[in-house]
């Protein structure tokens, strides 16, 4: 799959040597023709082979950046900012040479049974002017880097439990 994606991108004049190659004019042109083309970028990131040295470096950088941004998000009291902060996190990681993709989708949160809290859902919708139900970053070696989950619009016990989540 990875080699097929590399061939396709190169055939269309899209260099694949930088983590933000989806900003290349030829990639943008393809994405304008096919709005789902960005999914191929995410597949590229997921299928790309990474060295052990890269994985160690990436893990350290991701932890450091996520910790700083998470603190900023909490200090500023931003709630429901998952799309914005995930985009910022992805851009910072790319600038630091980390391969990642911002993922927009839905999220279901089951709270501990003893909390007596009902499941919380952040749905994506196929109709209307919605950006996403939720957003996070995929950045190998992590499948999910989500620094905004504890900053959603929770109340009561849900808020107390969510604040125990950490980066």
C-alpha positions in Angstrom: 0.0 0.0 0.0 2.8 2.5 1.0 4.8 2.0 -2.2 1.6 2.4 -4.3 0.8 5.7 -2.6 4.4 6.9 -3.2 4.1 6.0 -6.9 0.8 7.8 -7.2 2.0 10.9 -5.5 5.2 11.1 -7.5 3.4 10.4 -10.7 1.3 13.5 -10.0 4.4 15.6 -9.1 3.8 15.5 -5.4 7.1 15.2 -3.4 6.7 13.0 -0.3 9.8 13.9 1.6 8.2 16.3 4.2 5.5 15.8 6.8 3.4 18.6 5.3 3.5 17.6 1.7 -0.3 17.9 1.5 0.4 21.7 1.2 2.2 21.2 -2.1 0.3 22.8 -5.0 -0.1 19.5 -6.9 -1.6 17.8 -3.8 -4.0 20.7 -3.4 -5.0 20.5 -7.0 -5.7 16.7 -6.6 -7.7 17.4 -3.4 -9.8 20.0 -5.2 -10.7 17.3 -7.8 -11.3 14.7 -5.1 -12.1 16.0 -1.6 -11.3 12.5 -0.1 -7.7 12.8 -1.4 -6.5 13.9 2.0 -7.3 10.4 3.3 -4.5 9.1 1.1 -2.1 11.4 3.0 -3.3 9.9 6.3 -2.9 6.4 4.8 0.7 7.3 3.7 1.5 8.4 7.3 0.0 5.2 8.7 1.8 2.9 6.3 5.1 4.7 6.2 8.0 2.6 7.7 9.7 4.3 10.6 13.1 3.5 12.1 13.4 2.8 15.8 15.4 6.1 16.2 12.6 8.0 14.5 10.0 6.4 16.8 12.0 7.3 19.9 12.5 10.9 18.7 8.9 11.2 17.7 7.6 9.9 21.0 9.7 12.4 23.0 8.7 15.4 20.8 5.0 14.4 20.8 5.0 14.2 24.6 6.7 17.5 25.0 4.5 19.4 22.5 1.3 17.8 23.8 2.1 18.6 27.4 2.8 22.3 26.5 -0.4 22.7 24.4 -2.5 20.8 26.9 -1.4 23.2 29.7 -2.2 26.2 27.5 -5.6 24.8 26.6 -6.4 24.3 30.3 -4.9 27.6 31.4 -7.0 29.4 28.8 -10.2 27.6 29.7 -11.0 26.7 26.1 -13.8 24.2 25.9 -14.8 22.2 22.8 -11.7 23.4 20.9 -10.7 20.0 19.6 -10.6 20.9 15.9 -8.5 24.0 16.4 -6.1 22.5 18.9 -5.6 19.3 16.9 -4.8 21.4 13.8 -2.3 23.4 15.8 -0.7 20.3 17.3 -0.4 18.7 13.9 1.3 21.8 12.4 3.8 22.1 15.3 4.7 18.4 15.0 5.2 18.8 11.2 7.5 21.8 11.8 9.5 19.5 14.1 9.7 16.8 11.4 7.1 14.5 12.9 4.8 12.6 10.5 1.1 13.0 11.6 -2.4 13.5 10.3 -5.3 15.4 11.9 -8.3 13.1 12.1 -11.9 14.3 12.3 -14.5 11.9 13.3 -16.8 10.9 16.2 -16.1 10.0 19.7 -17.9 7.9 22.4 -16.9 8.2 26.0 -18.0 5.6 28.5 -17.6 6.7 32.1 -16.9 4.3 35.0 -20.0 2.5 36.1 -19.7 3.7 39.7 -20.0 7.3 38.4 -23.6 6.8 37.3 -22.8 9.0 34.3 -24.3 8.3 31.0 -22.2 7.7 27.9 -21.2 10.9 26.1 -21.2 11.1 22.3 -19.5 13.6 20.0 -21.1 12.8 16.6 -20.1 13.8 13.2 -22.9 14.8 10.9 -23.4 14.2 7.2 -25.8 17.2 6.9 -25.3 20.8 7.8 -22.3 23.1 8.3 -20.4 21.0 10.9 -16.6 20.6 10.9 -16.5 17.4 13.0 -17.9 15.7 16.0 -14.4 15.5 17.4 -10.8 15.8 16.2 -7.5 14.3 17.3 -4.0 13.7 15.8 -2.6 10.4 14.6 1.2 10.5 15.0 3.1 7.3 15.0 3.9 5.7 17.4 0.6 7.0 18.8 -2.7 6.1 17.2 -4.5 8.9 19.1 -3.0 12.1 20.5 -6.0 13.9 22.0 -5.3 16.8 24.3 -8.7 18.3 24.2 -10.9 15.4 25.4 -10.7 16.6 29.0 -11.7 20.1 27.9 -15.0 19.3 26.4 -18.2 20.8 27.8 -18.7 18.4 30.8 -20.6 19.0 34.0 -20.8 17.4 37.4 -19.0 14.0 37.8 -18.1 13.9 34.2 -16.0 17.0 34.6 -14.2 15.7 37.7 -13.5 12.3 35.9 -12.3 14.0 32.7 -9.8 16.2 34.5 -8.0 13.1 35.6 -7.1 12.4 32.0 -3.6 13.6 31.4 -0.9 14.1 28.8 
